[in-house]
Every structure is written in structure tokens, then in C-alpha cells.
Amino acid sequence: MIVRTDGAARGNPGPASLGAVLIDASSPGARRPDAAPVASISEYLGIQTNNVAEYTAVLRALALAEEMGALELDLLLDSKLIVEQLGGRWRVKDAKLIPLHAEAKDRLARFSRWSATHVPRAQNKQADALCNEAIDRVQTGGPRVVVVRPK
């Protein structure tokens, strides 16, 4: 499974959201930025920092991937901070991120293989769009969370 996530905050902190797309790694063109997802998440988080939103996006995507029975994950993230922290190359100093990082590492350990790769923001437009949709949707009275699962 290929997972692309994004977190956003309009202001930092500010109204925050997350977006995630899960793509079947065996489908043709699965690593392309516009690959068709098999599942997605768009969630409004209230007032949060951008980094909390980024980590929460990863956590929600990992939970959904596990629910779907994925065994191997390739995380393609535009957050260099999260990629480096998950890889153990950077320390987690922000107290708000320590429990989120710990939960992410715990969830990742449940998969037989995982990787986290930093990608340019331009390659993460689907997850970014889901973030913006969540904030805009809630501001017009819509649901806080929209999850699309395989049929």
C-alpha cells in the first residue's frame, strides 16, 4: 500500500485538517502523484499546529491501512520533519509531538515492512486537497470527517 498524507493549519496554530490517500501498490502507476486511491480520509481537527495535523494524518492513514489488511507500506510524505523523525534521524523535541510519534512508531511496527520517503509538496496534491476540503466543508456546516473505503 502506498500512503500519501498531509496536514494543514490556516495559521499556526489555527483551523487544522488532515488528508490521506491510500493507493494499491500493485496498480499501474501507483507511485504517480495522481494515482487513483482505493481509500481516502478528509478530517477537520479544530485548532491545532501544522505538525500536529501532519502527524495525525499519518496516524489516521496507518489505522485505515491496517483495517484494510495492508502488510507493507510506503509512506510518501511532504513533511520532511515526520520522515526524518520516523526514520530516527531527527529527535522529537516538541512535547505535543512526542506521543504522536510514539503512536506512529507503534502502529508502523505492526506492518511487515514500511518506508517513509520525503516527496515535494507538488507531488502531494491529492492529500493537500483533502485537507482544504475538510476545513471548507466544516465551515459550511458539513461533517468533520469523510472516509472513503473500498467497496
Buried (B, 14 or more C-beta within 10 A) or exposed (E): BBBBBBBBBBEEBBBBBBBBBBBBBEBEEBBEBEBEBBBBBBBBBEEBBBBBBBBBBBBBBBBBBBEBEBEEBBBBBBBEBBBBBBEEEEEBEBEEBEEBBEBBEEBBEEBEEBEBEBBEEEBBBBBBBBBBBBBEBBEEEEEEBBEBEEE
